[in-house]
Amino acid sequence: MDQATGVAEQQDFGAIYGVDRWGDEHFCVLPNGDLALKNPLVPDAPPTSLPEILGDLDQRGVHVPMLLRVTGYLEHEIRKINTCFQEAIERSGYRNEYRGVFPIKVNQQAQVVDRIVEYGREFNYGLEAGSKPELVIALAHPLAKDALVVCNGVKDAEFIRLATLSRKLGFNTVIVLESPLETDTVIEVCKELDVEPILGVRVKLTQKISGNWSESSGDRSTFGMNTDQLVAVIDKLRENNLLHCLKLQHSHLGSQVPDVNDVRRAVNEACRYFTEMTSEGVPLTHLDLGGGLGVDYTGEKRASENSINYTVAEYAANIVEMVGYAMDEAGVDHPVLVTESGRAIVATSSMLIFNVLEATLYDSATAPAAEPDDHHMMTDLVAVSDYLKPERLQECWNDATFYRDELRALFRRGYIGLRQMARAERVYMHLMNRIRAHAASLEDEYELSQQLEKFADIYHCNFSLFQSLPDVWAIDQVHPIMPLQMLDQAPDRRAVLADITCDSDGKVDRFILADGESPSIPVHTLPEKTPYYMGVFFVGAYQETLGDLHNLFGDTNVATIQLRADGGFDLLHEQEGDTIAEVLSYVEYDPSHCVAAFRKLVDNSISAGSLRSADRKTLLRAYRDSIEGYTYYE
C-alpha cells in the first residue's frame, strides 16, 4: 500500500517466470497483467499486449495454436550481430571486414529466409546451404553484391555443378570441400564446365566445447578433414592448378557454445591452421568460424546447457581480437571474418502460443469424514489431519502416503469398494494440499517441497510437443514458458503442461523460473469465460523444421506481424495450419480415396438396413468437414 495515497501498488508477477532476465529486450508486463511485446527497433514505442494481438488475430480468423513471428525481433538480431562485429573491428584496428551468413537449415521457412535477406542486405549478409534444396533456395534470392553463399555438407556432382555455374550470375558461391573424395568430384566438374570455382576447405578442430552439442565439435565430429587429409587435398588442388581457387577455411566451433573461453580456444586453433596453410602457399582470404553463438534461454548468464556466459558483443570482440593477434604474430594479412550464426539470429523471433483446454487438479479443498464401516486404514488416513502441523509435515507425508498405498492394494485385492477408494483419494489429496501450503512457507522443507511436485496439476493444452517443440522432447531443451495474462495476480496453482497427443511423453515438465529450474510451473486457476493462453518463447531455431506428425498433428497456423511505433501491429503474412487432408497426403493417403471409401461404407450400411437413407447426407458432411479441418482442437 502506498502510504501517501492509500492506493494499493500494482504487482508484477511476471518476475516469477524470469521474464525480466531472458526477455528483457522483447517482453514486459502491463499494469492489466498482460504480457506485452516490446519493439527493440523503436525503444520508445509503447509495448503491445500479446493477448490483445491474439484477440485481433482471432477475429481475423487466425486461431491458436499458432506460431507467432515478430519481424522486428529478427531484424534486431541481424543488426546486433553485424553492428557488434563492426564495432569490434573498428575498436581493435582489425584490417578487414565481417561477412555473416545465415544457415538455412536452422529455419527454412520462406517468410523467415526472405526477411533475413531483406534485413541483411545493407550488411552484405549471406546464406549457408547444406544441401541441394537449400542451395536452390539461396540462389532464388537477390543477395547483396558482396554477400556469400557458403555450400557445406555432402555434395554430389549436380550440387557442385549448380554451385559453380551460379558464379556466372554474380553469386559469391563458395564450395566448401568436406573430404578428399569430394575434392575429386569438384575437380572433375570444374574441368567439365571450364569455370573456376571459389573453394573452401572444412578443417576439424581438436578443441571440444561443452554443452548439449559437444559432439558437433572436436576431431570426432562428423564433417571436415583432419590434418593429414587437409595436406592431401592441398597437394591435389596444386597438382590440378586449382590451389589459387582455395580462398576460405571453414572451422566449425560448435553449436550453442555455453562458455566464451571455449570460443577463444577454438578460434586460436583455427588460426593456427589458417596461418600454416598460408605458409604452404594457399591464398586464403576468408576465415569461416561456423556456428556456435548461443542463446540465453534461461537468462542465467552462465555457462550451462541452456544458457551462455557472454553477450553478442563479447563474442564478436573475442573473435576479432583473437584472429587479429594470431595473424599479426604470423605476419599474415587479416582475413574476412565469416560466422554462420543461425540460432542466435532466429530463435527469439518466434513464439508458440496455445490455449489451455482443461485441467486435471491434484488436490481437494475438502475431505470426507470416516464412516463406521470403513477399513481401519481409511480411518487412519483421515486421522492424519488431526496432527498435521508445521513441525510434523514429513511425518504426515509419510503416514498419508503409506495409508493411501495400502488402501490401493486393498482395492486391487477386492477388500474395499470403489466408493471407499474414491473417498480415500480425496482425503489424500486434501492432506497433500494442506502439507503443500505449510511447506511453501517453511525454508527448511525444500526436500518435502520437491516430493510434493509429484502432485502438480496437469494442464491439458492445445498443441503437439512432437510437432512444435521437438527439441523439448528429444534432447531436453528448455524454452522460456509462461502465461500471457493475469500476471497482476499471484498464480495459485502449479502444473505440468500436457499436449493433446495420446502419448505419455507429450508433456513439458521442465520450466525456467526466476529462482531456477522447476518440474512444474506456477499457473492460475482457469478462468471460466475467457481463454487462458500460454506462450513458449525462443522457438525460431530448428523447431519448425524438426517437427514430426505424431498422431498426425500438422503444422500450426502461422502469423507474421510487424510492431508499429504507435504500439499497434500489422499482420504481414498468414499461413494456415495443415488440414487433415494435407497431413493424410504426407503419409501416403489420397484424401479423395478416403472420402470415396467412407461413402461406400455408408451406402453399404444403407443397403444392409443398418442405416437410414436420411442419415447419409449428415454422415458424409461430417466426414468432409473433418477432413478439410484443422488438425488441432477447434
SEDRENKE-795436 format. One record per residue (C-alpha): residue in three letters; x, y, z. Coordinates in steps of 0.02 Angstrom, whole numbers, padded with zeros to 5 digits, always signed. Layout:
// residues N
ALAXYZ...
***
This chain:
// residues 634
MET+00000+00000+00000ASP+00068+00173-00047GLN+00065+00267+00120ALA+00050+00438+00036THR-00101+00397-00072GLY-00177+00245+00012VAL-00181+00158-00157ALA-00126-00023-00173GLU+00032-00041-00278GLN+00017-00141-00438GLN+00111-00305-00425ASP+00200-00386-00572PHE+00202-00574-00554GLY+00289-00595-00721ALA+00452-00591-00624ILE+00411-00765-00558TYR+00448-00833-00732GLY+00611-00737-00752VAL+00546-00636-00899ASP+00649-00485-00845ARG+00805-00593-00865TRP+00778-00693-01025GLY+00657-00575-01112ASP+00708-00400-01058GLU+00736-00339-01237HIS+00572-00410-01301PHE+00440-00426-01165CYS+00364-00336-01016VAL+00208-00349-00908LEU+00073-00216-00924PRO-00023-00147-00774ASN-00175-00250-00825GLY-00073-00410-00809ASP-00049-00442-00996LEU+00119-00495-01063ALA+00169-00368-01195LEU+00289-00362-01342LYS+00421-00225-01339ASN+00488-00153-01501PRO+00679-00159-01495LEU+00691-00059-01657VAL+00590+00083-01580PRO+00632+00081-01394ASP+00512+00224-01355ALA+00362+00135-01435PRO+00228+00081-01311PRO+00225-00108-01281THR+00089-00207-01369SER-00021-00326-01269LEU+00004-00504-01329PRO-00173-00561-01278GLU-00244-00412-01375ILE-00144-00465-01527LEU-00215-00640-01511GLY-00391-00571-01493ASP-00370-00466-01650LEU-00299-00613-01748ASP-00439-00725-01687GLN-00567-00602-01758ARG-00474-00609-01924GLY-00487-00799-01924VAL-00310-00839-01866HIS-00333-00952-01715VAL-00224-01035-01585PRO-00124-01141-01579MET-00013-01032-01684LEU+00167-00989-01714LEU+00185-00801-01698ARG+00333-00722-01786VAL+00387-00543-01748THR+00488-00470-01891GLY+00565-00333-01783TYR+00647-00463-01672LEU+00728-00543-01824GLU+00789-00376-01891HIS+00854-00328-01719GLU+00963-00484-01705ILE+01034-00462-01880ARG+01078-00282-01842LYS+01150-00330-01674ILE+01274-00459-01735ASN+01332-00354-01883THR+01348-00197-01777CYS+01443-00289-01640PHE+01570-00358-01764GLN+01589-00189-01849GLU+01617-00101-01683ALA+01743-00233-01629ILE+01835-00216-01794GLU+01845-00026-01776ARG+01894-00033-01593SER+02035-00159-01616GLY+02103-00093-01781TYR+02064-00256-01871ARG+02110-00236-02054ASN+01965-00322-02143GLU+01777-00348-02138TYR+01642-00460-02067ARG+01527-00559-02182GLY+01395-00659-02091VAL+01291-00797-02170PHE+01129-00875-02109PRO+01121-01067-02110ILE+00957-01105-02198LYS+00940-01271-02104VAL+00904-01176-01942ASN+00740-01109-02013GLN+00699-01147-02194GLN+00529-01060-02197ALA+00512-00939-02342GLN+00444-00796-02235VAL+00598-00809-02124VAL+00732-00827-02259ASP+00654-00689-02365ARG+00662-00566-02221ILE+00838-00616-02171VAL+00894-00575-02347GLU+00797-00411-02344TYR+00860-00353-02173GLY+01036-00415-02205ARG+01063-00333-02373GLU+01141-00174-02304PHE+01267-00284-02212ASN+01306-00397-02361TYR+01233-00538-02258GLY+01231-00704-02350LEU+01163-00881-02338GLU+01234-01052-02299ALA+01168-01203-02393GLY+01199-01379-02328SER+01103-01472-02463LYS+01044-01456-02642PRO+00870-01396-02592GLU+00946-01263-02482LEU+01060-01206-02623VAL+00907-01191-02735ILE+00829-01080-02601ALA+00985-00973-02586LEU+01002-00945-02774ALA+00820-00888-02784HIS+00860-00735-02677PRO+00929-00566-02733LEU+01078-00562-02616ALA+01187-00408-02596LYS+01333-00395-02715ASP+01465-00443-02586ALA+01361-00572-02492LEU+01422-00751-02483VAL+01333-00914-02520VAL+01430-01046-02421CYS+01398-01226-02475ASN+01429-01354-02338GLY+01380-01535-02320VAL+01397-01685-02434LYS+01394-01631-02616ASP+01366-01734-02772ALA+01410-01680-02949GLU+01240-01598-02976PHE+01260-01493-02818ILE+01436-01441-02868ARG+01384-01403-03047LEU+01245-01285-02992ALA+01357-01200-02864THR+01495-01175-02991LEU+01380-01110-03129SER+01299-00986-03009ARG+01463-00889-03018LYS+01410-00835-03193LEU+01261-00743-03114GLY+01372-00648-02995PHE+01344-00755-02840ASN+01494-00771-02723THR+01462-00957-02703VAL+01594-01048-02601ILE+01606-01237-02617VAL+01675-01299-02451LEU+01771-01461-02476GLU+01720-01587-02343SER+01829-01737-02395PRO+01963-01792-02517LEU+01832-01888-02617GLU+01726-01731-02636THR+01881-01640-02695ASP+01896-01764-02840THR+01717-01729-02891VAL+01745-01541-02885ILE+01899-01557-02995GLU+01803-01661-03124VAL+01653-01544-03131CYS+01759-01387-03145LYS+01859-01461-03289GLU+01697-01511-03373LEU+01621-01336-03356ASP+01783-01240-03382VAL+01731-01123-03240GLU+01844-01080-03094PRO+01754-01103-02927ILE+01778-01017-02761LEU+01834-01155-02646GLY+01839-01176-02459VAL+01900-01318-02351ARG+01824-01380-02189VAL+01954-01416-02057LYS+01912-01515-01900LEU+01971-01435-01740THR+02028-01544-01596GLN+01958-01421-01469LYS+01790-01482-01399ILE+01656-01371-01325SER+01541-01407-01178GLY+01352-01413-01181ASN+01216-01513-01270TRP+01304-01511-01438SER+01482-01552-01386GLU+01487-01695-01511SER+01472-01571-01654SER+01647-01512-01611GLY+01817-01596-01594ASP+01909-01717-01706ARG+01769-01846-01694SER+01640-01726-01768THR+01551-01785-01924PHE+01607-01660-02055GLY+01775-01593-02110MET+01952-01656-02133ASN+02090-01699-02014THR+02265-01630-02039ASP+02326-01775-02146GLN+02175-01761-02263LEU+02197-01573-02271VAL+02376-01587-02332ALA+02324-01715-02463VAL+02186-01600-02528ILE+02306-01451-02539ASP+02428-01557-02641LYS+02287-01621-02754LEU+02224-01445-02790ARG+02400-01387-02828GLU+02426-01532-02949ASN+02266-01486-03040ASN+02304-01299-03048LEU+02159-01255-02932LEU+02251-01206-02773HIS+02228-01022-02816CYS+02039-01051-02801LEU+02052-01103-02618LYS+02001-00944-02528LEU+01907-00996-02371GLN+01945-01101-02218HIS+01792-01163-02125SER+01815-01223-01946HIS+01653-01251-01851LEU+01670-01201-01668GLY+01517-01299-01611SER+01332-01268-01580GLN+01257-01166-01437VAL+01428-01140-01359PRO+01395-01100-01175ASP+01569-01041-01123VAL+01657-00895-01208ASN+01826-00970-01163ASP+01784-01119-01275VAL+01760-00992-01415ARG+01931-00917-01380ARG+02019-01084-01380ALA+01935-01145-01539VAL+01970-00983-01631ASN+02152-00992-01581GLU+02167-01169-01654ALA+02076-01117-01813CYS+02201-00975-01835ARG+02346-01097-01823TYR+02276-01195-01971PHE+02246-01034-02067THR+02423-00968-02045GLU+02501-01138-02081MET+02401-01158-02242THR+02452-00983-02292SER+02634-01030-02268GLU+02600-01179-02382GLY+02554-01057-02521VAL+02365-01068-02502PRO+02295-00895-02545LEU+02164-00892-02408THR+02061-00732-02389HIS+01913-00787-02280LEU+01906-00872-02110ASP+01736-00951-02078LEU+01713-00994-01894GLY+01546-01079-01920GLY+01407-01077-01791GLY+01413-01076-01603LEU+01343-00909-01546GLY+01221-00964-01412VAL+01053-00906-01345ASP+01024-00874-01161TYR+00862-00972-01143THR+00860-00959-00954GLY+00929-00784-00928GLU+01055-00854-00802LYS+01205-00783-00896ARG+01313-00932-00852ALA+01397-01074-00947SER+01264-01211-00944GLU+01167-01316-01069ASN+01030-01186-01089SER+01124-01026-01053ILE+01283-00934-01104ASN+01408-00830-01006TYR+01436-00696-01138THR+01348-00567-01245VAL+01347-00549-01434ALA+01465-00400-01415GLU+01586-00504-01311TYR+01576-00648-01434ALA+01619-00532-01580ALA+01757-00443-01485ASN+01842-00606-01437ILE+01841-00672-01615VAL+01906-00509-01690GLU+02044-00490-01561MET+02099-00672-01564VAL+02109-00678-01754GLY+02195-00509-01765TYR+02330-00557-01639ALA+02361-00726-01720MET+02378-00654-01895ASP+02492-00514-01836GLU+02606-00638-01748ALA+02618-00744-01906GLY+02637-00595-02023VAL+02479-00642-02118ASP+02350-00520-02188HIS+02191-00511-02087PRO+02057-00618-02170VAL+01875-00578-02198LEU+01784-00647-02045VAL+01634-00759-02076THR+01516-00837-01949GLU+01363-00946-01977SER+01259-00894-01828GLY+01085-00963-01853ARG+01011-00999-01682ALA+01053-00826-01614ILE+00976-00741-01767VAL+00806-00826-01772ALA+00770-00905-01602THR+00696-00750-01520SER+00586-00703-01669SER+00456-00841-01648MET+00343-00898-01508LEU+00218-01039-01494ILE+00050-00984-01424PHE-00085-01106-01368ASN-00236-01110-01254VAL-00265-01223-01104LEU-00415-01334-01137GLU-00445-01405-00963ALA-00356-01454-00803THR-00336-01612-00701LEU-00320-01548-00523TYR-00223-01646-00393ASP-00297-01577-00233SER-00460-01564-00139ALA-00524-01415-00041THR-00624-01529+00075ALA-00608-01706+00140PRO-00746-01830+00184ALA-00756-01895+00361ALA-00729-02077+00407GLU-00882-02189+00405PRO-00924-02327+00530ASP-00892-02471+00410ASP-00730-02402+00338HIS-00573-02507+00339HIS-00457-02458+00481MET-00328-02396+00354MET-00458-02272+00295THR-00488-02215+00474ASP-00300-02195+00500LEU-00286-02092+00340VAL-00424-01973+00395ALA-00342-01957+00566VAL-00181-01885+00493SER-00273-01719+00483ASP-00281-01711+00673TYR-00092-01696+00695LEU-00048-01604+00534LYS+00063-01463+00600PRO+00216-01374+00527GLU+00336-01468+00641ARG+00265-01639+00588LEU+00249-01615+00399GLN+00368-01753+00348GLU+00284-01874+00468CYS+00113-01830+00398TRP+00178-01853+00221ASN+00248-02024+00265ASP+00090-02082+00355ALA-00033-02018+00223THR+00065-02096+00082PHE+00080-02263+00173TYR-00107-02273+00212ARG-00156-02219+00036ASP-00043-02351-00042GLU-00111-02487+00074LEU-00289-02440+00029ARG-00247-02452-00156ALA-00178-02626-00126LEU-00338-02674-00032PHE-00443-02609-00178ARG-00343-02711-00304ARG-00373-02868-00199GLY-00559-02834-00182TYR-00564-02794+00005ILE-00634-02617-00014GLY-00754-02547-00142LEU-00749-02411-00273ARG-00833-02276-00170GLN-00722-02301-00018MET-00569-02293-00130ALA-00634-02133-00209ARG-00655-02055-00035ALA-00480-02111+00012GLU-00406-02025-00139ARG-00499-01864-00097VAL-00438-01869+00084TYR-00261-01897+00024MET-00267-01751-00099HIS-00338-01639+00037LEU-00194-01686+00152MET-00067-01653+00014ASN-00146-01483-00015ARG-00126-01436+00168ILE+00052-01505+00178ARG+00098-01408+00020ALA+00031-01246+00094HIS+00134-01269+00254ALA+00292-01321+00161ALA+00286-01169+00046SER+00305-01055+00197LEU+00448-01152+00277GLU+00625-01127+00212ASP+00690-01291+00285GLU+00562-01400+00194TYR+00646-01396+00023GLU+00657-01587+00007LEU+00474-01608+00052SER+00426-01472-00071GLN+00518-01569-00206GLN+00418-01726-00162LEU+00256-01626-00172GLU+00297-01578-00352LYS+00230-01750-00397PHE+00058-01680-00358ALA+00063-01535-00480ASP-00093-01515-00584ILE-00096-01565-00767TYR-00150-01425-00883HIS-00206-01500-01048CYS-00151-01385-01188ASN-00195-01366-01371PHE-00030-01410-01456SER+00081-01557-01504LEU+00250-01566-01419PHE+00317-01677-01558GLN+00263-01560-01697SER+00303-01389-01622LEU+00434-01419-01486PRO+00532-01574-01541ASP+00692-01523-01451VAL+00599-01517-01285TRP+00553-01700-01308ALA+00712-01762-01394ILE+00856-01676-01305ASP+00777-01594-01152GLN+00797-01420-01225VAL+00723-01289-01109HIS+00624-01142-01177PRO+00550-00998-01078ILE+00365-01033-01046MET+00238-00925-00955PRO+00055-00872-00952LEU+00011-00722-01059GLN-00121-00645-00945MET-00171-00624-00761LEU+00008-00575-00719ASP-00060-00444-00600GLN-00124-00588-00493ALA-00023-00713-00395PRO-00031-00886-00476ASP-00122-01003-00358ARG-00080-01173-00434ARG+00067-01268-00505ALA+00055-01379-00658VAL+00143-01478-00792LEU+00084-01450-00970ALA+00016-01596-01070ASP-00014-01587-01257ILE-00162-01664-01350THR-00069-01814-01420CYS-00112-01981-01343ASP+00067-02008-01286SER+00133-02003-01109ASP+00291-01916-01172GLY+00186-01772-01237LYS+00213-01659-01089VAL+00326-01518-01029ASP+00392-01539-00852ARG+00549-01431-00851PHE+00524-01245-00832ILE+00630-01090-00813LEU+00583-00986-00661ALA+00667-00838-00579ASP+00733-00949-00439GLY+00796-01086-00554GLU+00732-01237-00649SER+00572-01321-00589PRO+00473-01478-00634SER+00311-01377-00629ILE+00257-01202-00675PRO+00153-01079-00572VAL-00015-01051-00656HIS-00185-00978-00615THR-00350-01065-00587LEU-00426-01071-00760PRO-00549-00929-00792GLU-00724-00987-00836LYS-00767-00873-00982THR-00602-00818-01061PRO-00460-00917-01139TYR-00304-00949-01037TYR-00156-00930-01153MET+00020-00997-01130GLY+00172-00947-01230VAL+00332-01042-01268PHE+00468-00921-01321PHE+00629-00926-01423VAL+00568-01066-01536GLY+00626-00992-01703ALA+00778-01106-01719TYR+00754-01284-01785GLN+00582-01318-01706GLU+00481-01282-01864THR+00591-01394-01970LEU+00615-01539-01850GLY+00433-01564-01802ASP+00352-01731-01842LEU+00174-01792-01871HIS+00145-01887-01708ASN-00043-01928-01704LEU-00048-01835-01871PHE-00050-01663-01792GLY+00018-01549-01928ASP+00094-01376-01933THR+00003-01245-01830ASN-00064-01083-01900VAL+00074-00954-01926ALA+00056-00766-01912THR+00196-00646-01954ILE+00174-00474-01878GLN+00266-00308-01876LEU+00259-00198-01722ARG+00217-00016-01757ALA+00292+00136-01674ASP+00120+00182-01602GLY+00107+00018-01506GLY-00003-00072-01631PHE+00042-00206-01756ASP+00019-00252-01938LEU-00016-00429-01998LEU+00111-00457-02137HIS+00076-00638-02178GLU-00037-00779-02127GLN-00005-00963-02159GLU-00148-01079-02120GLY-00101-01235-02023ASP-00111-01406-02103THR-00283-01478-02137ILE-00316-01660-02102ALA-00318-01691-02290GLU-00144-01617-02309VAL-00075-01719-02165LEU-00150-01879-02235SER-00064-01846-02400TYR+00104-01835-02308VAL+00082-02016-02252GLU+00032-02083-02424TYR-00158-02071-02411ASP-00260-01994-02551PRO-00395-01890-02463SER-00515-01913-02609HIS-00495-02101-02594CYS-00533-02088-02407VAL-00694-01993-02445ALA-00743-02121-02577ALA-00708-02267-02460PHE-00811-02188-02321ARG-00954-02154-02443LYS-00952-02337-02494LEU-00963-02391-02311VAL-01113-02276-02286ASP-01201-02342-02441ASN-01166-02522-02391SER-01241-02489-02220ILE-01397-02416-02301SER-01412-02568-02414ALA-01393-02683-02264GLY-01531-02590-02173SER-01421-02536-02026LEU-01426-02352-02076ARG-01567-02240-02133SER-01551-02155-02302ALA-01591-01990-02218ASP-01429-02003-02116ARG-01317-02016-02270LYS-01301-01829-02301THR-01261-01792-02118LEU-01126-01926-02109LEU-01043-01875-02271ARG-01045-01691-02223ALA-00966-01730-02053TYR-00829-01832-02136ARG-00791-01698-02266ASP-00792-01560-02134SER-00667-01658-02032ILE-00550-01699-02175GLU-00546-01517-02227GLY-00523-01452-02049TYR-00377-01402-01938THR-00286-01546-01854TYR-00293-01460-01684TYR-00435-01430-01562GLU-00559-01301-01630
***
